[in-house]
Amino acid sequence: MDSKYQTITCYFCFETFEVDLEVTEMFNGHNSEIYDCVVCCNPNKIDYEIYEGEVSNIVLSDGNE
């Protein structure tokens, strides 16, 4: 399993921070993870696509849903 660091902007406070998305080379498809903002501590839901070990199409939303 590889790690793919991505910089995201918090859904709540708009500060940027890095997240470590877990990506498997053999997996292609959709994944969701929740990360707490390092500044305001609110949960950010990250929906993203993985294709050939690369992360694309990142969408952030409220992780409280």
N, C-alpha and C positions, 0 to 999 in steps of 0.2 A: 504494500500500500504506500502510495506517495502522498506527500503533503503539498498542497498548492496554496501559497500565501496570497491572499487577495486583500486589497484595501477597500473598505466599504465606508459609506457615510451613514451614521446612525439615523434610523427612522424617526427618532424622537428629538434629539438635540442637535443633529446635523454635524456633529464632530466626526472626523475620520479616524478609523483604527483598523488594524490588521486582524484578519481571521485566518485560521489554518483549516482549510477544507480538506477532508479526506477523500482522496481520489484513487480508485483502483484502475490500473491499465486495462483490465479485461471488462470493465463495466462501461456500458453506454446507456444513457438514459437520464432520468430526473432524480434529484435528491433534494432534501430539505434538512436544514439544521437550524438550531436556535443558539445565538450567541448573545450574551449580555454585553452592553456597551461598556467600555472601559472608563468612560467619563461619567455617564448618568445612571449606569447599571440597569437600564430598561432592556427587555428582551427584544432582539431583532430576529425575525424569521427570515432565513435566506433560502430562497428557492433557486436552484441552478441546474443547468444541463451539463452533462459530461459526454464528450465524444472523443474517442481515441486518447484518453488520458488528459484531455484539456478541458478546462472549465469555461463555459460560455453562458450567455443569457442569464445573468444574475438579476433577481428581483427581490427587493427587500420589502417587508411588511411588518405589521405589529405582531410580535411574538406572544401577545396575551390572548390571541384568538382562541 
